[in-house]
Amino acid sequence: MSTFNDIDIECPECGEKYRGTVWVGVHAGQDPELKDLLLGGELNLVSCPECAQVAFQEHFLIYQEPAADLVAYVYPEGQRESETELRRLMLSGFQEAQGQMPAKYHLDYEPVLMFGLESLIELLEREIEIAEQSQIAQLICKVNQIATFVLRPYRARQLETVRVLPVVGDKPVPEGAEVIAGIDRLLSLNPALDLYAQLRDRIKADANWSLDSDAEKAKL
């Protein structure tokens, strides 16, 4: 669930001291309007009751979006120099929280460590673009009987790739050449899918490119 804290704030414009509310936990699945505020740059903006000056309050935030397999621990940018220690604390805290939940609620992916809300916004915007092109590709493949290899969101994030890979071939886990051939077919039908063109170029340039076997295959 989404949570917030009241904190002490001093207005940078007039010096007024007051209490303001900042979000410290955002669950995008339960409160999608908070994701909209975040993407719009409006999350954790507070207004001074004396002079009405609006200012952003940087604060630690845990962002959750189950549909995207995403848990992000977002620390203020100024704490980046402590990245190693914060990563250790993040993983230990995450594992402890998992241990307190019934096994059926355990997540099979790790949280992401980030610094500054801007980095989270950039990630979410990128994933929106990836999801949109993946959905278009999935529909095209279904209509044109092109096989697909579907990655869960967290695996696509780790591999920095789209979620739906067109494939020419029938291996359980496709090799690079099979994905390239599938992308060629897809782009012949819709050349505007630039993320797929980029992926094709990347695979061609990397002789060691491969997919892990824990991805999910779907014939559509």
C-alpha positions as CSV (number, residue, x, y, z in Angstrom):
1,M,0.0,0.0,0.0
2,S,1.0,3.6,-0.5
3,T,2.2,5.5,2.6
4,F,3.2,9.1,3.5
5,N,4.9,11.0,6.3
6,D,4.6,14.4,7.7
7,I,8.0,16.2,7.9
8,D,9.4,19.5,9.1
9,I,10.0,21.9,6.2
10,E,11.6,25.3,6.0
11,C,10.5,27.4,3.0
12,P,13.5,28.3,0.8
13,E,11.7,31.6,-0.2
14,C,10.4,33.2,3.0
15,G,11.9,31.0,5.8
16,E,8.6,29.9,7.2
17,K,8.7,26.6,9.1
18,Y,5.8,24.2,8.7
19,R,4.8,20.6,8.5
20,G,4.3,19.1,5.0
21,T,3.3,15.7,3.7
22,V,5.6,13.6,1.5
23,W,5.0,10.1,0.0
24,V,7.5,7.5,1.2
25,G,5.8,4.5,-0.4
26,V,3.9,4.3,-3.7
27,H,2.0,1.2,-4.8
28,A,1.2,2.0,-8.5
29,G,-1.1,-1.0,-8.7
30,Q,-3.4,0.2,-5.9
31,D,-2.9,4.0,-6.4
32,P,-2.3,4.6,-10.2
33,E,-3.0,8.3,-9.7
34,L,0.3,8.5,-7.7
35,K,2.2,7.1,-10.6
36,D,0.6,9.8,-12.8
37,L,1.7,12.5,-10.3
38,L,5.2,11.0,-10.3
39,L,5.4,10.9,-14.1
40,G,4.1,14.5,-14.2
41,G,6.8,15.7,-11.8
42,E,4.2,16.6,-9.2
43,L,4.9,14.0,-6.5
44,N,6.2,15.4,-3.2
45,L,5.7,19.0,-4.2
46,V,4.6,21.0,-1.1
47,S,3.3,24.6,-0.9
48,C,4.4,27.0,1.8
49,P,1.3,28.2,3.8
50,E,2.9,31.7,4.2
51,C,4.0,32.6,0.7
52,A,2.6,29.8,-1.4
53,Q,6.1,28.9,-2.7
54,V,6.0,25.4,-4.2
55,A,9.1,23.3,-3.7
56,F,10.1,19.6,-4.2
57,Q,11.0,17.7,-1.1
58,E,13.5,15.0,-1.8
59,H,12.9,11.9,0.4
60,F,13.5,8.2,0.4
61,L,10.8,6.4,-1.5
62,I,9.8,2.7,-2.1
63,Y,8.0,2.3,-5.4
64,Q,6.0,-0.9,-6.2
65,E,4.4,-1.9,-9.5
66,P,3.5,-5.6,-9.4
67,A,2.3,-5.7,-13.0
68,A,5.8,-4.6,-14.1
69,D,7.7,-6.9,-11.7
70,L,9.1,-3.7,-10.2
71,V,10.2,-2.7,-6.6
72,A,12.5,0.3,-6.5
73,Y,14.2,1.7,-3.5
74,V,14.8,5.4,-4.5
75,Y,17.3,7.3,-2.3
76,P,18.1,11.1,-2.6
77,E,20.7,11.8,-5.2
78,G,23.1,13.1,-2.5
79,Q,23.4,9.6,-1.0
80,R,24.8,8.0,-4.2
81,E,28.3,7.9,-2.7
82,S,26.9,5.3,-0.2
83,E,25.6,3.1,-3.0
84,T,27.4,-0.1,-1.8
85,E,26.1,0.1,1.7
86,L,22.6,1.1,0.7
87,R,22.4,-1.8,-1.7
88,R,23.4,-4.2,1.1
89,L,20.8,-2.7,3.4
90,M,18.2,-2.8,0.6
91,L,18.7,-6.5,-0.1
92,S,18.8,-7.5,3.6
93,G,15.7,-5.5,4.3
94,F,13.9,-6.9,1.3
95,Q,14.8,-10.4,2.2
96,E,13.6,-9.8,5.8
97,A,10.3,-8.5,4.6
98,Q,9.9,-11.5,2.3
99,G,10.5,-13.8,5.2
100,Q,7.7,-12.3,7.1
101,M,5.2,-13.0,4.4
102,P,3.5,-16.3,3.4
103,A,5.5,-18.1,0.7
104,K,2.7,-17.6,-1.9
105,Y,3.4,-13.8,-1.7
106,H,7.2,-14.0,-2.1
107,L,8.6,-12.2,-5.1
108,D,10.9,-14.0,-7.5
109,Y,12.8,-10.9,-8.5
110,E,15.0,-8.5,-6.6
111,P,14.4,-4.8,-6.0
112,V,16.2,-2.1,-8.0
113,L,18.3,0.6,-6.3
114,M,18.0,4.1,-7.7
115,F,19.0,7.6,-6.8
116,G,16.7,10.6,-7.3
117,L,13.1,10.5,-8.5
118,E,14.2,11.7,-11.9
119,S,16.0,8.3,-12.5
120,L,12.8,6.5,-11.6
121,I,10.7,8.7,-13.9
122,E,13.2,7.9,-16.7
123,L,12.9,4.2,-16.1
124,L,9.1,4.3,-16.0
125,E,8.9,6.3,-19.2
126,R,11.3,3.9,-20.9
127,E,9.2,0.9,-19.8
128,I,6.0,2.5,-21.0
129,E,7.6,2.8,-24.4
130,I,8.8,-0.8,-24.3
131,A,5.4,-2.0,-23.2
132,E,3.6,-0.2,-26.0
133,Q,5.9,-1.5,-28.7
134,S,5.8,-5.0,-27.2
135,Q,2.0,-4.9,-27.3
136,I,2.0,-3.8,-31.0
137,A,4.5,-6.5,-31.9
138,Q,2.5,-9.1,-30.1
139,L,-0.6,-8.2,-32.1
140,I,1.2,-8.2,-35.4
141,C,2.8,-11.6,-34.6
142,K,-0.5,-13.1,-33.7
143,V,-2.2,-11.8,-36.9
144,N,0.7,-13.0,-39.1
145,Q,1.4,-16.3,-37.3
146,I,4.9,-15.3,-36.2
147,A,6.1,-17.3,-33.2
148,T,7.1,-15.2,-30.1
149,F,9.2,-15.6,-27.1
150,V,7.8,-13.6,-24.1
151,L,9.9,-12.2,-21.3
152,R,8.6,-11.3,-17.9
153,P,9.0,-7.6,-17.3
154,Y,11.8,-8.0,-14.8
155,R,13.8,-10.2,-17.2
156,A,13.3,-7.7,-20.0
157,R,14.5,-5.0,-17.7
158,Q,17.6,-7.0,-16.8
159,L,18.4,-7.8,-20.4
160,E,17.5,-4.2,-21.5
161,T,15.2,-5.4,-24.2
162,V,11.6,-5.5,-25.3
163,R,9.2,-8.0,-23.7
164,V,7.9,-9.8,-26.8
165,L,10.5,-11.2,-29.2
166,P,9.4,-12.4,-32.7
167,V,11.1,-15.7,-33.6
168,V,11.7,-17.7,-36.7
169,G,12.5,-21.2,-35.4
170,D,11.3,-23.7,-32.8
171,K,14.0,-23.9,-30.2
172,P,12.7,-23.8,-26.6
173,V,15.0,-20.8,-26.1
174,P,15.8,-19.0,-29.4
175,E,19.3,-18.1,-30.4
176,G,20.3,-14.7,-31.7
177,A,19.9,-15.6,-35.4
178,E,16.3,-16.8,-34.8
179,V,15.4,-13.5,-33.1
180,I,17.1,-11.5,-35.8
181,A,15.0,-13.3,-38.5
182,G,11.9,-12.8,-36.5
183,I,12.6,-9.1,-36.1
184,D,13.2,-8.8,-39.8
185,R,9.8,-10.2,-40.5
186,L,8.2,-7.9,-37.9
187,L,9.9,-4.8,-39.3
188,S,8.8,-5.7,-42.8
189,L,5.3,-5.4,-41.5
190,N,5.8,-2.3,-39.3
191,P,9.2,-0.5,-39.8
192,A,8.3,2.1,-37.2
193,L,9.1,-0.2,-34.3
194,D,12.5,1.4,-33.6
195,L,13.2,-0.5,-30.3
196,Y,13.1,-3.7,-32.3
197,A,15.5,-2.3,-34.9
198,Q,17.8,-1.3,-32.1
199,L,17.6,-4.8,-30.6
200,R,18.4,-6.4,-34.0
201,D,21.5,-4.2,-34.4
202,R,22.6,-5.0,-30.8
203,I,22.3,-8.8,-31.4
204,K,24.2,-8.5,-34.7
205,A,27.0,-6.6,-32.9
206,D,27.3,-9.0,-30.0
207,A,28.3,-12.6,-30.8
208,N,27.6,-13.6,-27.2
209,W,24.1,-12.3,-27.0
210,S,21.7,-14.9,-25.6
211,L,18.5,-15.3,-23.6
212,D,18.3,-17.1,-20.2
213,S,16.2,-20.3,-20.1
214,D,13.8,-19.0,-17.4
215,A,12.0,-16.7,-19.8
216,E,8.5,-17.7,-20.9
217,K,7.8,-18.9,-24.5
218,A,4.4,-18.2,-26.1
219,K,3.2,-19.2,-29.5
220,L,0.7,-16.6,-30.5
